Amino acid sequence: MHERTPDTSGRQLSDHLCECGCGYFTTLAARTSNTKGIVRGQPYRYIASHYRPPGRARTPLADRFWSRVLKADADCCWLWMAGKNTRGYGTMGEGGRHCRSVLSRRVSWELANGPIPAGLFVLHHCDNPACVNPGHLFLGTHTDNMRDSASKGRQRYQRHPETTQGSNHPGHKLTEADVVDIRARYRAGGILQRELAAEYGVNPCAIGYIVNRKTWKHLPDPEGEAR
């Protein structure tokens, strides 16, 4: 027997199954609408977005997906022509009870290759956000995703160095003048990296990166740094 549990609006689930055949229960109507044939307190006939005219089958996901794709030659990008997010990646409604939005490149991969293993991302060889050609996609971890993004110059510090370098970085603790002073004093000798770290309130590793030019690389190096 179906266990009654409250939905997000605080009302109880009814004993009426959605008439689309999905097997889920509908909720009770909060208000009456004569035009829609809804009576307050009575169960809806359909879950929202599940209604379809009698006799019309639900369109398969593959058909819905590929109808929104502009295909070209197999080696070229296939462009997603429907909705996109703010970064230009295609999105579509998954359908079903909750109708959540999913990335179109993930749908393309699953249609061509099957389920995506947990924890893996779908990445682009072509670096075209709108492309859904399965031949241009590959799977990778979060680390793979970050490395791929950096190799293609898509990280924010690469696209906008003027807002992320040195003291422009929102997490900076030092200024350009501090770094120049640290390098000059360490190069002159007579002071340890841990002593500089304590004086400037940073980790000793940060001082090591500075004097070896692994960070703050944008500052000029007229005399050459200690290695």
C-alpha positions as CSV (number, residue, x, y, z in Angstrom):
1,M,0.0,0.0,0.0
2,H,1.3,3.5,-0.9
3,E,2.5,5.3,2.2
4,R,1.1,8.8,2.4
5,T,3.8,11.5,2.8
6,P,3.5,15.3,2.6
7,D,4.7,16.9,-0.6
8,T,6.6,20.2,-0.7
9,S,3.4,22.3,-0.4
10,G,2.4,20.5,2.8
11,R,-0.6,18.7,1.3
12,Q,-0.9,15.0,1.3
13,L,-0.5,12.7,-1.7
14,S,-3.7,11.4,-3.1
15,D,-4.6,7.8,-4.0
16,H,-5.0,8.8,-7.7
17,L,-2.4,7.6,-10.2
18,C,-1.2,9.9,-12.9
19,E,-3.2,9.0,-16.0
20,C,-0.1,9.2,-18.3
21,G,0.8,5.8,-17.0
22,C,4.1,6.8,-15.2
23,G,3.0,5.0,-12.0
24,Y,3.3,8.1,-9.7
25,F,0.6,9.6,-7.6
26,T,-0.8,13.0,-8.3
27,T,-1.4,15.7,-5.6
28,L,-4.6,17.4,-4.5
29,A,-5.6,20.6,-6.2
30,A,-5.1,23.7,-4.1
31,R,-7.8,25.7,-6.0
32,T,-10.7,25.3,-8.3
33,S,-10.4,26.1,-12.1
34,N,-13.4,25.6,-14.3
35,T,-11.4,26.2,-17.4
36,K,-9.0,23.4,-16.5
37,G,-11.6,21.1,-14.9
38,I,-9.9,21.2,-11.6
39,V,-11.8,21.1,-8.3
40,R,-10.1,22.2,-5.0
41,G,-9.4,19.2,-2.8
42,Q,-9.7,16.7,-5.6
43,P,-6.7,14.9,-7.1
44,Y,-5.2,16.1,-10.4
45,R,-5.5,13.8,-13.3
46,Y,-1.9,14.3,-14.3
47,I,1.4,15.3,-12.7
48,A,2.6,18.6,-14.0
49,S,4.2,18.2,-17.5
50,H,3.0,14.6,-17.8
51,Y,-0.2,15.3,-19.7
52,R,-0.4,14.2,-23.3
53,P,-3.4,13.8,-25.6
54,P,-5.0,10.3,-25.6
55,G,-3.4,7.9,-27.9
56,R,-0.2,9.9,-28.4
57,A,2.9,8.1,-27.0
58,R,5.6,10.0,-25.2
59,T,8.4,11.1,-27.6
60,P,11.5,9.0,-27.0
61,L,14.4,10.9,-25.5
62,A,16.7,10.2,-28.5
63,D,14.1,11.7,-30.9
64,R,13.7,14.8,-28.8
65,F,17.4,15.2,-28.4
66,W,18.6,14.8,-32.0
67,S,15.7,16.9,-33.4
68,R,17.5,19.9,-31.7
69,V,20.9,19.1,-33.1
70,L,22.4,20.6,-36.3
71,K,24.5,17.8,-37.7
72,A,27.4,18.1,-40.1
73,D,30.1,15.7,-41.2
74,A,31.2,13.1,-38.7
75,D,34.5,14.9,-38.1
76,C,32.8,18.3,-37.6
77,C,31.0,19.7,-34.5
78,W,27.3,18.9,-34.2
79,L,25.7,22.0,-32.7
80,W,23.0,22.1,-30.0
81,M,20.3,24.5,-31.2
82,A,18.1,24.6,-28.2
83,G,18.6,26.1,-24.7
84,K,22.1,26.9,-23.3
85,N,23.4,27.9,-20.0
86,T,25.4,31.1,-19.3
87,R,28.7,29.4,-20.3
88,G,27.3,28.3,-23.7
89,Y,26.8,24.6,-22.8
90,G,23.6,23.0,-24.1
91,T,20.9,22.0,-21.7
92,M,17.6,20.2,-21.9
93,G,14.8,18.9,-19.7
94,E,15.3,15.2,-18.8
95,G,11.6,14.6,-18.8
96,G,9.8,12.3,-16.3
97,R,8.4,13.2,-12.9
98,H,10.8,15.9,-11.8
99,C,11.8,17.2,-15.3
100,R,15.3,18.4,-14.1
101,S,17.7,20.0,-16.5
102,V,20.7,18.1,-17.8
103,L,23.7,19.0,-19.9
104,S,23.1,18.0,-23.5
105,R,26.7,16.7,-23.9
106,R,25.9,14.1,-21.1
107,V,22.8,13.1,-22.9
108,S,24.7,12.7,-26.2
109,W,27.3,10.5,-24.5
110,E,24.7,8.3,-22.8
111,L,22.7,7.9,-26.0
112,A,25.9,6.8,-27.9
113,N,27.8,4.9,-25.2
114,G,25.5,4.1,-22.2
115,P,25.5,5.3,-18.6
116,I,28.2,7.6,-17.4
117,P,30.1,6.0,-14.4
118,A,29.6,7.9,-11.1
119,G,32.1,10.7,-10.5
120,L,33.1,11.2,-14.2
121,F,32.6,14.2,-16.4
122,V,31.9,14.5,-20.1
123,L,34.6,16.6,-21.7
124,H,35.2,18.1,-25.1
125,H,38.1,17.4,-27.4
126,C,37.0,20.3,-29.7
127,D,36.5,22.8,-26.9
128,N,33.2,23.9,-28.4
129,P,30.6,24.2,-25.6
130,A,27.7,23.8,-28.0
131,C,29.0,20.6,-29.6
132,V,27.3,17.3,-28.9
133,N,29.0,15.1,-31.5
134,P,29.8,11.9,-29.5
135,G,33.1,11.6,-31.4
136,H,34.2,14.9,-29.9
137,L,33.4,13.8,-26.3
138,F,35.4,11.9,-23.7
139,L,35.1,11.0,-20.1
140,G,37.4,12.3,-17.3
141,T,37.6,13.0,-13.6
142,H,37.3,16.4,-12.0
143,T,41.2,16.6,-12.1
144,D,41.1,15.8,-15.8
145,N,38.5,18.5,-16.3
146,M,40.6,21.1,-14.6
147,R,43.8,20.1,-16.5
148,D,41.9,20.1,-19.8
149,S,40.4,23.6,-19.0
150,A,43.9,25.0,-18.1
151,S,45.5,23.5,-21.2
152,K,42.9,25.3,-23.4
153,G,43.3,28.6,-21.5
154,R,39.8,28.6,-20.1
155,Q,40.6,29.2,-16.4
156,R,39.7,32.6,-15.1
157,Y,43.3,33.5,-14.2
158,Q,44.2,32.8,-17.8
159,R,41.4,34.7,-19.4
160,H,41.5,37.7,-17.1
161,P,45.0,37.9,-15.6
162,E,44.5,41.6,-14.8
163,T,41.9,40.7,-12.2
164,T,43.5,37.7,-10.7
165,Q,47.3,38.3,-10.6
166,G,49.1,39.6,-7.5
167,S,47.2,42.0,-5.3
168,N,44.2,41.9,-7.6
169,H,43.5,38.3,-6.5
170,P,40.7,38.3,-4.0
171,G,42.6,36.0,-1.6
172,H,45.9,37.9,-1.7
173,K,47.9,38.5,1.6
174,L,50.9,40.2,0.1
175,T,51.4,43.2,-2.2
176,E,53.8,43.6,-5.1
177,A,56.0,45.7,-2.9
178,D,56.1,42.9,-0.3
179,V,57.1,40.3,-2.9
180,V,59.9,42.5,-4.3
181,D,61.2,43.1,-0.7
182,I,61.0,39.4,0.2
183,R,63.0,38.4,-2.9
184,A,65.6,41.1,-2.4
185,R,66.1,40.3,1.3
186,Y,66.4,36.6,0.7
187,R,68.8,37.1,-2.2
188,A,71.0,39.3,0.0
189,G,71.2,36.4,2.5
190,G,71.2,36.4,6.3
191,I,67.5,35.5,6.7
192,L,65.6,32.2,6.4
193,Q,62.4,31.6,4.6
194,R,60.6,30.7,7.8
195,E,61.6,34.0,9.3
196,L,60.3,35.9,6.4
197,A,57.1,33.8,6.6
198,A,56.6,34.8,10.3
199,E,57.3,38.4,9.5
200,Y,54.8,38.6,6.7
201,G,52.2,36.3,8.2
202,V,52.2,33.7,5.5
203,N,53.1,30.0,5.2
204,P,56.8,29.2,4.7
205,C,55.9,27.3,1.5
206,A,54.5,30.6,0.2
207,I,57.9,32.2,0.7
208,G,59.6,29.3,-1.0
209,Y,57.3,29.7,-4.0
210,I,58.0,33.4,-4.2
211,V,61.8,33.3,-4.0
212,N,61.8,30.5,-6.6
213,R,59.4,32.3,-8.9
214,K,56.7,29.7,-8.8
215,T,54.2,32.4,-7.9
216,W,54.1,36.1,-8.6
217,K,55.8,35.4,-11.9
218,H,54.4,38.6,-13.5
219,L,56.8,40.7,-11.5
220,P,60.1,41.7,-13.3
221,D,63.3,39.8,-12.4
222,P,66.1,42.2,-13.3
223,E,68.8,40.5,-11.3
224,G,67.8,36.9,-11.3
225,E,66.4,35.0,-8.3
226,A,67.7,32.4,-5.9
227,R,66.9,28.9,-7.2
